[in-house]
């Protein structure tokens, strides 16, 4: 009985510890990690895209172009490795992110994304902007629950 109570208390604590997550970190080679909050992103020009992901049907995602985030925080490099809260990670070239108008979304269908619903941030590729990318590529590059964007010179 005691073990069961402790188990449920630990589960409740771990869920609540993520409930208030409204930030991610960004870092490039040779610099310290910078904590970026949703309120920081909302000072930048937002962009909405209607697309679908492996996790959702067709929805409208709102966020900021990743190239605008790099510009604001003076981030330089050739590759981005995006890390999720569940430790999934994927690397993609900065050139591709810029060419394909990829956003870091913080809203899905007008609502702030919560960690239990793929948020609070997700890398979203707009449908049809880069037709040379197949669905499997985009599925792998669509990192949900982003906690860190690490920009490097080499992959």
N, C-alpha and C positions, 0 to 999 in steps of 0.2 A: 504494500500500500504506500509506504513512504517513498519507495523508488518511483512509483507512478506519479505521485504528487511532485517530486523533484523533476521528473522528466517533463511534465506539463509546464512547470514554472520555467524551466530552461527554454522550452519551445516558445513560450510567450515572450520571454526576454529577448530571444534572438530575432523574432519577428518584429518586435517593437524597436529593436536597435536599428533596423533598416527602414522603419516607417517614416522617419524624418529625413531620409537622405534626399538632399536637394543640390548636390554638388558632384563634381568630378575633378580630377587633377589633370594638368597638362604639363608636359616637360619636354625639353629638347636637350640635345647633348651639351653638357657643360653648364646647365642651369639647374636651379632648384625647382622642385615641383611647385606649381601654383594651383591653389584651390579656386575653382570657378563655380559660382553658384548660378542657379536659374535667374536670379535677379540681375546678375552681371550680364548674362546673355540677352536679357530683355532690354538692355540698353542699346543693343545692336539691331540693325534692320532684320526683321524676321521674314521668313519665306515659308509658304505652305505648298505642299505637294500632295497630289492625290495618287496613291500607289498602293500596292499590296506587298506583303512580306510573307515569308514562310509561316509566320506566327499569326498573321491577321488576314482578313479579307481586304477588299479595297477600302482604304480609309484616307482621311486627310491628316497628314502629319505637319506640324509647325515647328520650326526651329530656326537655326542660323546656318548659313553656308559655312562649311568648315574652313574654307579659305579666309573668311572674314574673322573667324576666331583666331587663326594663326596670325593674321595681320594685327589684330588688336593686342595680342600678347607677344608679338615680335618673335614668333616661333619659326625656326628655319630647319630645313632638312629635306630629305628625299623620300623617306618612308615613314608611315605611321603604323605603330602597333597599338591597336585598341584592345584594352583589357576590360572584361566584364566582372561584375561582382561575383559571379560563379566561377571565375578564373578562366573562362573561355577567352581566347585572344586570336587576333588575326592581323596580318600585316598587309598594307596596301600602299601603292605609291601616291605621293602627294599630287603628282601630275594628274593621275586618274581622278582623285577626289575633286580637284579643281575643274577638270574638263567635264566631268559628269554632274557638276552642280550638286554634290552630295551635301546633305544637311546633317547637323546634329540636332535631332528632334527632342523637344521637351513637352510637346502636346500631341495628343492623338484624339482626333475628332473633337477638338476644342477643349479637352480636359487635360490637366497636367498628368503626365505619365507617372504612375507609382511603380515602385520596384516590383510589386507582385503582378503588374501588368506591363512588363518589359521595360520599365523606366528606371530611373527618372530621365535617362538620356538614351538615345538610340541613333546609330548611324543608318541613315535612310538614303537609298538610291532612288531618284525620281524615275518613274516608269518611262522607258523609251528614249531617254536622253543619250544613253550610250548603248545603242542596239548591238554593238559587237560583244557586249557582255551577255553570257547566257544566264539562265535562271539559276543554275547551280552555283556559278561564280557569285552572283548577287546574294544568294542565300548565305553563303559562307562569309561574305563581307558585311552583311547586315548584322552588326554587333549590337545586341540589346543590353540594357543595364550597364552602360559604359561607366567605368570608375576611373580609368586612366587612358589618356592619349599620350603615348610616348613617341616623339618624333626623333628619327635617327638619320644619319647620312647614308648608312647601308642597311639593307634588309637583314 
